[in-house]
Amino acid sequence: MIAPLPDRPLLGAAAGERSGERSKLARKWATLTTATTYVPLQPAEFRGRLEHVIDELVDAVFGEPAAAAECGAHLVELHCSGPAVLTPSLALLGSGLLALPELAGVPRLAEKVVQTMGAFAGGCTEAVRTSTLDQQDAMNRALIKALDDAQQTAGLAKTQLELVLASSASGIALTDRQGRFRWCSDRLGEILGYEEPEFAELTLFDVVHPDETSELHEAFDDLEGRTRLVRAEHRMRRADDETAWVSVSLSRSEEHFVVVIEDHTELNLLHGRLNHQALHDVLTGLPNRQYFTTRLERVLRHADPATGVTVYQLDLDAFSTITLGLGRRTGDQLLQSVAQRLAHVFADERAMVARFAADEFAVLVENSESTPDPVTTIRRINDELAAPVDVDGHGVAASASIGVVDRPPPAMRATELMETADLTLARARRNGRTQWALFDPAQDSFDRRDLGLAASLPGAWERGELGVTYRQVVGLGSEEVIGLDAVLSWGHSDPETLAEMAERTGMIMRLGRWLLRTACSHAVTADLPLHVGLSANQATDPDLVGEVLAAVKDSGLAADRLWLAMPGGSLRGDDAAENLRLLADTGVRTAIRGTTSDDVALLERLPVRSVRISQPAGEPGLVTRMLAELVTTAHLGGATVIVDGVATSTQMTWWRSIGADATVRH
């Protein structure tokens, strides 16, 4: 229900200046609010006010979530701060903010929205408390005036007092100096759960929490001439032994002490729940990343230098396979089981187990002399997670990749330690499933440099720092140049690492198209066959064939002068295999890049003209026989063999001796 409120300017920008999604959210919020609460505004003005609040909440998500506390004060100004409105409003705003397109790129969006909603609710609570205290002051003044006037105009004063009490949502009492109740309003009985006769046997000090009686005695003392008004927050004991959280305003008339009590129990409980939600994962009940980081900062400051701390960061292997195959509900129950099992593993330690993301967990251990070493602990984690959990008749389990930072240097900050744990976990994942890695300073520095370069790759591309390098393909029999191998080049990295970076950052598709077009144009001028290696993502790209044909046509390069090599692992899938067949049908020469018998076995079912093998590190030793067999098998399948990375004449002589056809000079 809405009525006009005069002389109040509309806050914020006009509705037409905001995004459509924000306006839709404001309309939903207005409908939700006016269904349960009287709002003294015209509908359009009320929606405009709510849009302004949403704008401020969006700014808080982009910037500092704590700034949302001020938005809570705006909601109180609109008289929309009761629990009946606040609880559904928080649910609506939380989901609504997550769906706004302008927030889609915010890192850790869900976490920031939860923090923003917590600050928003806290601002509401504080504004309600301040407003309540102001109302209590006015109530006290009215009561004292009515009592002081009673001696002169008893009838009128009584009428005034009854009107004040009837319109008050506060509990009111008159007591003597010892706190004995001389009179209580019906509302006070509702707040504390006592009937009127029961108050005659009680004092105010009987119902206040025992830990706060001394503070209340001091307040009574202060009213003996030192001050006219005392305000404080107190816990009070209800008749049912539950606790009521209240604000108390004390003043005195000539004969009595006036006590005005406002019940904040529901708001306090709501605020507590929101604070808990802001720091805990809803599904598992574990602390979230924010809580974990805060705890880590405190623990690092006070850690025992002799034993230090250990951080374990875990990522569940193949979790998406479980959720896609058996459903989200099964995945959720598995996550809950993992949370319980990790808590069990560390039950005897001073440890915090947290959930960071969908399938990522972390554990902070404050080590003692009896804390097991990381190897023992990881073995216990793996054993605990290996046992299947039954979900709807399915026995499911998930192994984990684990990164461990054991006893980090005392000077390491919490944020740096978290980054180090992330990098260590990433290194463990690169080694395969159910693997773990221990923090290594040298490897950490290398990984940071590598990732830093990968992150700066888009900027380097825009600045024109990337180029194409052409390496010679040399026949091992004639030692003549028989082709060019085109690779990406950058002054900060070798071509192979650069290609991995591009694959990791998603740049490989754009860079791969540019490389192909640039190299095709160059090959026409050089009048040599062109060799180009494709990544796994490129090999499975549904647009690959069209892009290759366009590059060949635009450059004027004959299709049979272009050799494209795909990873053997990709060709075991249908998408890459179909691309290879289509390319072969157009006349493009196709190749497999791989060094396993499974890779070479693809020659039986795919139109492959060449196999590319990488030179193993060091001189051939135990792998000599295997490599020789691969070369022989490739020739039996009708394919030539090209070797990458041959660096010495000895290596070239050896490859020639086992029948390899060509090598790529680096």
RABEL-V920424 format. One record per residue. N is the residue number from 1. RES is the residue in one small letter. SS is DSSP state (H for helix, E for strand, - for the rest). PHI is phi in whole degrees, 0 to 359 (none if undefined). BURIAL is # if it has 16 or more other ideal C-beta (glycine too) atoms within 10 Angstrom, else .. Layout:
# RABEL-V920424
n & res & ss & phi & burial
N & RES & SS & PHI & BURIAL
N & RES & SS & PHI & BURIAL
This chain:
# RABEL-V920424
n & res & ss & phi & burial
1 & m & - & none & .
2 & i & E & 229 & #
3 & a & - & 226 & .
4 & p & - & 290 & .
5 & l & - & 240 & .
6 & p & - & 287 & .
7 & d & - & 60 & .
8 & r & - & 234 & .
9 & p & - & 290 & .
10 & l & - & 283 & #
11 & l & - & 279 & #
12 & g & - & 75 & #
13 & a & - & 280 & .
14 & a & - & 293 & .
15 & a & H & 301 & #
16 & g & H & 293 & .
17 & e & H & 273 & .
18 & r & - & 261 & #
19 & s & - & 292 & .
20 & g & H & 300 & .
21 & e & H & 294 & .
22 & r & H & 294 & #
23 & s & H & 295 & #
24 & k & H & 299 & .
25 & l & H & 297 & #
26 & a & H & 296 & #
27 & r & H & 295 & .
28 & k & H & 298 & .
29 & w & H & 295 & #
30 & a & H & 298 & #
31 & t & H & 297 & .
32 & l & H & 299 & #
33 & t & H & 288 & #
34 & t & H & 289 & #
35 & a & - & 289 & .
36 & t & - & 235 & .
37 & t & - & 224 & #
38 & y & - & 283 & .
39 & v & E & 239 & #
40 & p & - & 279 & .
41 & l & - & 218 & #
42 & q & - & 291 & .
43 & p & H & 307 & .
44 & a & H & 295 & .
45 & e & H & 292 & #
46 & f & H & 297 & #
47 & r & H & 298 & #
48 & g & H & 298 & #
49 & r & H & 297 & #
50 & l & H & 293 & #
51 & e & H & 298 & #
52 & h & H & 297 & #
53 & v & H & 298 & #
54 & i & H & 296 & #
55 & d & H & 303 & #
56 & e & H & 292 & #
57 & l & H & 294 & #
58 & v & H & 298 & #
59 & d & H & 299 & .
60 & a & H & 294 & #
61 & v & H & 294 & #
62 & f & H & 294 & .
63 & g & - & 251 & .
64 & e & - & 247 & .
65 & p & H & 305 & #
66 & a & H & 299 & .
67 & a & H & 295 & #
68 & a & H & 291 & #
69 & a & H & 301 & #
70 & e & H & 294 & .
71 & c & H & 297 & #
72 & g & H & 299 & #
73 & a & H & 296 & #
74 & h & H & 298 & #
75 & l & H & 295 & #
76 & v & H & 295 & #
77 & e & H & 301 & .
78 & l & - & 274 & #
79 & h & - & 63 & #
80 & c & - & 235 & #
81 & s & - & 242 & #
82 & g & - & 288 & .
83 & p & H & 304 & .
84 & a & H & 296 & .
85 & v & H & 261 & #
86 & l & H & 295 & #
87 & t & H & 299 & .
88 & p & H & 294 & .
89 & s & H & 296 & #
90 & l & H & 296 & #
91 & a & H & 296 & .
92 & l & H & 296 & #
93 & l & H & 293 & #
94 & g & H & 300 & #
95 & s & H & 290 & .
96 & g & H & 294 & #
97 & l & H & 295 & #
98 & l & H & 298 & #
99 & a & H & 269 & .
100 & l & - & 292 & #
101 & p & H & 297 & .
102 & e & H & 289 & .
103 & l & H & 261 & #
104 & a & - & 300 & .
105 & g & - & 267 & .
106 & v & - & 288 & #
107 & p & - & 299 & .
108 & r & - & 51 & .
109 & l & H & 302 & .
110 & a & H & 301 & .
111 & e & H & 296 & #
112 & k & H & 291 & #
113 & v & H & 294 & #
114 & v & H & 298 & #
115 & q & H & 298 & #
116 & t & H & 296 & #
117 & m & H & 294 & #
118 & g & H & 297 & #
119 & a & H & 295 & #
120 & f & H & 298 & #
121 & a & H & 295 & #
122 & g & H & 298 & #
123 & g & H & 296 & #
124 & c & H & 299 & #
125 & t & H & 299 & #
126 & e & H & 293 & #
127 & a & H & 294 & #
128 & v & H & 297 & #
129 & r & H & 298 & #
130 & t & H & 297 & .
131 & s & H & 298 & #
132 & t & H & 296 & #
133 & l & H & 297 & #
134 & d & H & 297 & .
135 & q & H & 294 & #
136 & q & H & 295 & #
137 & d & H & 301 & .
138 & a & H & 297 & .
139 & m & H & 297 & #
140 & n & H & 300 & #
141 & r & H & 298 & .
142 & a & H & 293 & #
143 & l & H & 294 & #
144 & i & H & 297 & #
145 & k & H & 297 & .
146 & a & H & 296 & #
147 & l & H & 291 & #
148 & d & H & 294 & .
149 & d & H & 278 & .
150 & a & - & 299 & #
151 & q & - & 294 & .
152 & q & - & 269 & .
153 & t & - & 229 & .
154 & a & H & 302 & .
155 & g & H & 296 & .
156 & l & H & 295 & .
157 & a & H & 298 & #
158 & k & H & 297 & .
159 & t & H & 297 & .
160 & q & H & 299 & #
161 & l & H & 297 & #
162 & e & H & 297 & .
163 & l & H & 295 & .
164 & v & H & 299 & #
165 & l & H & 293 & #
166 & a & H & 295 & .
167 & s & - & 266 & .
168 & s & - & 263 & #
169 & a & - & 270 & .
170 & s & - & 266 & #
171 & g & E & 274 & #
172 & i & E & 231 & #
173 & a & E & 216 & #
174 & l & E & 247 & #
175 & t & E & 232 & #
176 & d & - & 265 & .
177 & r & - & 295 & .
178 & q & - & 273 & .
179 & g & - & 84 & #
180 & r & E & 291 & #
181 & f & E & 287 & #
182 & r & E & 261 & .
183 & w & E & 197 & .
184 & c & E & 224 & #
185 & s & - & 280 & #
186 & d & H & 299 & .
187 & r & H & 296 & #
188 & l & H & 297 & #
189 & g & H & 298 & #
190 & e & H & 294 & .
191 & i & H & 294 & #
192 & l & H & 262 & #
193 & g & - & 80 & .
194 & y & - & 256 & #
195 & e & - & 278 & .
196 & e & H & 303 & .
197 & p & H & 297 & .
198 & e & H & 292 & .
199 & f & H & 296 & #
200 & a & - & 295 & .
201 & e & - & 264 & .
202 & l & - & 240 & #
203 & t & E & 241 & .
204 & l & H & 299 & #
205 & f & H & 287 & #
206 & d & H & 287 & .
207 & v & H & 264 & #
208 & v & E & 282 & #
209 & h & - & 300 & .
210 & p & H & 307 & .
211 & d & H & 290 & .
212 & e & H & 241 & #
213 & t & H & 293 & #
214 & s & H & 296 & .
215 & e & H & 296 & .
216 & l & H & 291 & #
217 & h & H & 300 & .
218 & e & H & 298 & .
219 & a & H & 296 & #
220 & f & H & 296 & #
221 & d & H & 297 & .
222 & d & H & 296 & .
223 & l & - & 282 & #
224 & e & - & 275 & .
225 & g & - & 98 & .
226 & r & - & 274 & .
227 & t & - & 208 & .
228 & r & - & 261 & .
229 & l & - & 210 & #
230 & v & E & 232 & #
231 & r & E & 235 & #
232 & a & E & 199 & .
233 & e & E & 262 & .
234 & h & E & 221 & #
235 & r & E & 259 & #
236 & m & E & 236 & #
237 & r & E & 269 & #
238 & r & - & 280 & .
239 & a & - & 298 & .
240 & d & - & 271 & .
241 & d & - & 71 & .
242 & e & - & 281 & .
243 & t & E & 259 & .
244 & a & E & 254 & #
245 & w & E & 265 & #
246 & v & E & 225 & #
247 & s & E & 254 & #
248 & v & E & 240 & #
249 & s & E & 240 & #
250 & l & E & 245 & #
251 & s & E & 212 & #
252 & r & E & 215 & #
253 & s & - & 258 & #
254 & e & - & 293 & .
255 & e & - & 246 & .
256 & h & - & 225 & #
257 & f & E & 260 & #
258 & v & E & 260 & #
259 & v & E & 243 & #
260 & v & E & 244 & #
261 & i & E & 238 & #
262 & e & E & 247 & #
263 & d & E & 277 & #
264 & h & - & 247 & #
265 & t & H & 301 & #
266 & e & H & 296 & .
267 & l & H & 294 & #
268 & n & H & 295 & #
269 & l & H & 296 & .
270 & l & H & 297 & #
271 & h & H & 298 & #
272 & g & H & 296 & .
273 & r & H & 296 & .
274 & l & H & 294 & #
275 & n & H & 298 & .
276 & h & H & 296 & .
277 & q & H & 296 & #
278 & a & H & 292 & #
279 & l & H & 245 & #
280 & h & E & 228 & #
281 & d & - & 282 & #
282 & v & - & 294 & .
283 & l & - & 292 & .
284 & t & - & 261 & #
285 & g & - & 78 & .
286 & l & - & 283 & #
287 & p & E & 304 & #
288 & n & - & 263 & #
289 & r & H & 300 & #
290 & q & H & 298 & #
291 & y & H & 296 & #
292 & f & H & 301 & #
293 & t & H & 295 & #
294 & t & H & 298 & .
295 & r & H & 296 & #
296 & l & H & 298 & #
297 & e & H & 302 & .
298 & r & H & 291 & .
299 & v & H & 295 & #
300 & l & H & 298 & #
301 & r & H & 290 & .
302 & h & H & 242 & .
303 & a & - & 294 & #
304 & d & - & 292 & .
305 & p & - & 298 & .
306 & a & - & 284 & .
307 & t & - & 245 & .
308 & g & - & 65 & #
309 & v & E & 232 & #
310 & t & E & 226 & #
311 & v & E & 245 & #
312 & y & E & 250 & #
313 & q & E & 240 & #
314 & l & E & 239 & #
315 & d & E & 230 & #
316 & l & E & 290 & #
317 & d & - & 278 & #
318 & a & - & 57 & .
319 & f & H & 295 & #
320 & s & H & 297 & .
321 & t & H & 298 & .
322 & i & H & 292 & #
323 & t & H & 291 & #
324 & l & H & 287 & .
325 & g & H & 278 & .
326 & l & H & 244 & #
327 & g & - & 104 & .
328 & r & H & 296 & .
329 & r & H & 299 & .
330 & t & H & 297 & #
331 & g & H & 299 & #
332 & d & H & 297 & .
333 & q & H & 293 & #
334 & l & H & 295 & #
335 & l & H & 299 & #
336 & q & H & 297 & #
337 & s & H & 294 & #
338 & v & H & 299 & #
339 & a & H & 300 & #
340 & q & H & 294 & .
341 & r & H & 290 & #
342 & l & H & 295 & #
343 & a & H & 299 & #
344 & h & H & 293 & .
345 & v & H & 301 & #
346 & f & - & 255 & #
347 & a & - & 298 & .
348 & d & - & 267 & .
349 & e & - & 246 & #
350 & r & E & 281 & .
351 & a & E & 218 & #
352 & m & E & 242 & #
353 & v & E & 259 & #
354 & a & E & 228 & #
355 & r & E & 250 & #
356 & f & E & 268 & #
357 & a & E & 213 & .
358 & a & - & 310 & .
359 & d & - & 232 & #
360 & e & E & 241 & #
361 & f & E & 235 & #
362 & a & E & 214 & #
363 & v & E & 225 & #
364 & l & E & 250 & #
365 & v & E & 245 & #
366 & e & E & 272 & #
367 & n & - & 295 & #
368 & s & - & 232 & .
369 & e & - & 297 & .
370 & s & - & 264 & .
371 & t & - & 293 & #
372 & p & - & 297 & #
373 & d & - & 289 & .
374 & p & H & 303 & #
375 & v & H & 298 & .
376 & t & H & 297 & .
377 & t & H & 295 & #
378 & i & H & 296 & #
379 & r & H & 298 & .
380 & r & H & 293 & .
381 & i & H & 299 & #
382 & n & H & 297 & .
383 & d & H & 296 & .
384 & e & H & 293 & #
385 & l & H & 281 & #
386 & a & H & 289 & .
387 & a & - & 290 & .
388 & p & - & 294 & .
389 & v & E & 250 & #
390 & d & E & 276 & .
391 & v & E & 230 & #
392 & d & - & 53 & .
393 & g & - & 84 & .
394 & h & E & 255 & .
395 & g & E & 271 & .
396 & v & E & 243 & #
397 & a & - & 209 & .
398 & a & - & 220 & #
399 & s & - & 283 & #
400 & a & E & 221 & #
401 & s & E & 269 & #
402 & i & E & 227 & #
403 & g & E & 253 & #
404 & v & E & 236 & #
405 & v & E & 245 & #
406 & d & E & 258 & #
407 & r & - & 50 & #
408 & p & - & 296 & #
409 & p & - & 303 & .
410 & p & - & 303 & .
411 & a & - & 279 & .
412 & m & - & 290 & .
413 & r & - & 280 & .
414 & a & H & 300 & #
415 & t & H & 297 & .
416 & e & H & 293 & .
417 & l & H & 296 & #
418 & m & H & 296 & #
419 & e & H & 297 & .
420 & t & H & 297 & #
421 & a & H & 297 & #
422 & d & H & 300 & #
423 & l & H & 295 & #
424 & t & H & 294 & #
425 & l & H & 297 & #
426 & a & H & 299 & #
427 & r & H & 294 & #
428 & a & H & 296 & #
429 & r & H & 295 & #
430 & r & H & 295 & .
431 & n & - & 275 & .
432 & g & - & 115 & .
433 & r & - & 279 & .
434 & t & - & 57 & #
435 & q & - & 251 & #
436 & w & E & 224 & #
437 & a & E & 222 & #
438 & l & E & 257 & #
439 & f & - & 307 & #
440 & d & - & 232 & .
441 & p & H & 304 & .
442 & a & H & 294 & .
443 & q & H & 294 & .
444 & d & H & 298 & #
445 & s & H & 297 & .
446 & f & H & 296 & .
447 & d & H & 297 & #
448 & r & H & 297 & .
449 & r & H & 296 & .
450 & d & H & 298 & #
451 & l & H & 290 & #
452 & g & H & 298 & .
453 & l & H & 295 & #
454 & a & H & 299 & #
455 & a & H & 293 & .
456 & s & H & 271 & .
457 & l & H & 300 & #
458 & p & H & 302 & .
459 & g & H & 294 & .
460 & a & H & 297 & #
461 & w & H & 296 & #
462 & e & H & 295 & .
463 & r & - & 276 & .
464 & g & - & 78 & .
465 & e & - & 277 & .
466 & l & - & 270 & #
467 & g & E & 218 & .
468 & v & E & 239 & #
469 & t & E & 251 & .
470 & y & E & 247 & #
471 & r & E & 260 & #
472 & q & E & 282 & #
473 & v & E & 261 & #
474 & v & E & 247 & #
475 & g & E & 290 & #
476 & l & - & 287 & #
477 & g & - & 278 & .
478 & s & - & 264 & .
479 & e & - & 59 & .
480 & e & - & 263 & .
481 & v & E & 285 & .
482 & i & E & 245 & #
483 & g & E & 178 & #
484 & l & E & 237 & #
485 & d & E & 252 & #
486 & a & E & 268 & #
487 & v & E & 223 & #
488 & l & E & 290 & #
489 & s & E & 224 & #
490 & w & E & 205 & #
491 & g & - & 295 & .
492 & h & - & 260 & .
493 & s & E & 202 & #
494 & d & - & 283 & .
495 & p & H & 302 & #
496 & e & H & 294 & .
497 & t & H & 294 & .
498 & l & H & 299 & #
499 & a & H & 297 & #
500 & e & H & 296 & #
501 & m & H & 299 & #
502 & a & H & 297 & #
503 & e & H & 296 & #
504 & r & H & 293 & .
505 & t & H & 268 & #
506 & g & - & 83 & .
507 & m & - & 281 & #
508 & i & H & 297 & #
509 & m & H & 294 & #
510 & r & H & 291 & .
511 & l & H & 294 & #
512 & g & H & 297 & #
513 & r & H & 296 & #
514 & w & H & 295 & .
515 & l & H & 301 & #
516 & l & H & 298 & #
517 & r & H & 294 & #
518 & t & H & 297 & #
519 & a & H & 291 & #
520 & c & H & 298 & #
521 & s & H & 297 & #
522 & h & H & 293 & #
523 & a & H & 294 & #
524 & v & H & 298 & .
525 & t & H & 290 & .
526 & a & H & 285 & .
527 & d & - & 57 & .
528 & l & - & 225 & #
529 & p & - & 303 & #
530 & l & E & 249 & #
531 & h & E & 249 & #
532 & v & E & 225 & #
533 & g & E & 268 & #
534 & l & - & 254 & #
535 & s & - & 277 & #
536 & a & H & 298 & #
537 & n & H & 293 & #
538 & q & H & 295 & #
539 & a & H & 298 & #
540 & t & - & 263 & #
541 & d & - & 295 & #
542 & p & - & 295 & .
543 & d & - & 266 & .
544 & l & H & 301 & #
545 & v & H & 299 & #
546 & g & H & 298 & .
547 & e & H & 292 & #
548 & v & H & 295 & #
549 & l & H & 296 & #
550 & a & H & 294 & .
551 & a & H & 295 & #
552 & v & H & 294 & #
553 & k & H & 296 & .
554 & d & H & 294 & .
555 & s & H & 274 & #
556 & g & - & 86 & .
557 & l & - & 283 & #
558 & a & - & 293 & .
559 & a & H & 301 & .
560 & d & H & 282 & .
561 & r & H & 264 & #
562 & l & E & 252 & #
563 & w & E & 248 & #
564 & l & E & 244 & #
565 & a & E & 253 & #
566 & m & E & 247 & #
567 & p & E & 296 & #
568 & g & H & 300 & #
569 & g & H & 299 & .
570 & s & H & 292 & #
571 & l & H & 289 & #
572 & r & - & 283 & .
573 & g & - & 262 & .
574 & d & H & 291 & .
575 & d & H & 296 & .
576 & a & H & 294 & #
577 & a & H & 298 & #
578 & e & H & 294 & .
579 & n & H & 300 & #
580 & l & H & 296 & #
581 & r & H & 298 & .
582 & l & H & 296 & .
583 & l & H & 295 & #
584 & a & H & 297 & #
585 & d & H & 295 & .
586 & t & - & 276 & .
587 & g & - & 104 & .
588 & v & - & 292 & #
589 & r & E & 280 & #
590 & t & E & 245 & #
591 & a & E & 218 & #
592 & i & E & 250 & #
593 & r & E & 253 & #
594 & g & - & 179 & #
595 & t & - & 228 & #
596 & t & - & 247 & .
597 & s & H & 295 & .
598 & d & H & 295 & .
599 & d & H & 297 & #
600 & v & H & 293 & #
601 & a & H & 296 & .
602 & l & H & 296 & #
603 & l & H & 300 & #
604 & e & H & 290 & .
605 & r & - & 238 & .
606 & l & - & 234 & #
607 & p & - & 282 & .
608 & v & - & 258 & #
609 & r & - & 258 & #
610 & s & E & 207 & #
611 & v & E & 238 & #
612 & r & E & 252 & #
613 & i & E & 240 & #
614 & s & E & 268 & .
615 & q & - & 296 & #
616 & p & - & 292 & #
617 & a & - & 297 & .
618 & g & - & 75 & .
619 & e & - & 280 & .
620 & p & - & 304 & #
621 & g & - & 223 & .
622 & l & - & 294 & .
623 & v & - & 274 & .
624 & t & H & 304 & .
625 & r & H & 296 & .
626 & m & H & 297 & .
627 & l & H & 295 & #
628 & a & H & 298 & #
629 & e & H & 293 & .
630 & l & H & 296 & #
631 & v & H & 297 & #
632 & t & H & 297 & .
633 & t & H & 297 & #
634 & a & H & 298 & #
635 & h & H & 294 & #
636 & l & H & 297 & .
637 & g & - & 275 & #
638 & g & - & 84 & .
639 & a & - & 249 & #
640 & t & E & 277 & #
641 & v & E & 238 & #
642 & i & E & 244 & #
643 & v & E & 253 & #
644 & d & E & 267 & #
645 & g & E & 84 & .
646 & v & E & 288 & #
647 & a & - & 246 & .
648 & t & - & 232 & .
649 & s & H & 293 & .
650 & t & H & 296 & .
651 & q & H & 297 & #
652 & m & H & 297 & #
653 & t & H & 297 & .
654 & w & H & 294 & #
655 & w & H & 296 & #
656 & r & H & 296 & #
657 & s & H & 292 & .
658 & i & - & 262 & #
659 & g & - & 99 & .
660 & a & - & 299 & #
661 & d & - & 266 & #
662 & a & E & 205 & #
663 & t & E & 223 & #
664 & v & E & 256 & #
665 & r & E & 279 & .
666 & h & - & 266 & #
